[in-house]
């Protein structure tokens, strides 16, 4: 009498799970790429926002968010003279164009249509409007003695705002 031989089951790889894995990886790469253009990491240099933000702190900045009083923003430093020599950074700009600019971190004190805060906007010898003009912002540093802001520069252009601070990480 013969002993029946056992047959090992045949294993057929489930290619659909491999396909799903590849799709997940591709979607993750695309998501990270898009996120890099929407969220920017910035290291703070200087003391203009102390005590809230200190030299060496890192912040995550969300681009393209609605601006409101009290938010902390990263904004391009105004150029000297009446005209900018560069165009505003486009929304999908990557890290290289961002690194070529000079940035400040400030708190929004007034947005278009708000009353101009008394003694908070440089007037260059002129009487400022009673409300903040369209496309302009009043930005102030928390540490007035160490801050270059609307007290010296006047209004900041809203189109020069990189984004609003979402999260802060203290330096070690």
Number of C-alpha atoms within 10 A of each C-alpha: 3 4 5 6 6 6 6 6 6 6 6 6 8 8 9 9 10 11 10 11 12 12 12 12 11 12 12 12 12 12 11 13 12 13 12 16 15 19 19 19 15 17 15 20 16 16 19 24 23 15 10 11 21 17 16 16 17 18 21 17 22 21 20 14 12 8 18 16 14 13 16 22 24 22 22 21 18 20 12 9 7 7 8 10 9 8 8 14 16 12 12 12 12 16 12 8 10 15 9 8 12 11 20 21 31 26 21 20 21 23 22 17 14 16 14 21 13 7 9 18 22 16 16 10 6 7 8 15 10 12 14 20 18 12 14 18 28 28 30 25 23 19 16 14 9 13 20 19 26 22 18 14 18 19 25 20 19 18 16 19 23 27 25 27 22 14 11 16 12 11 11 5
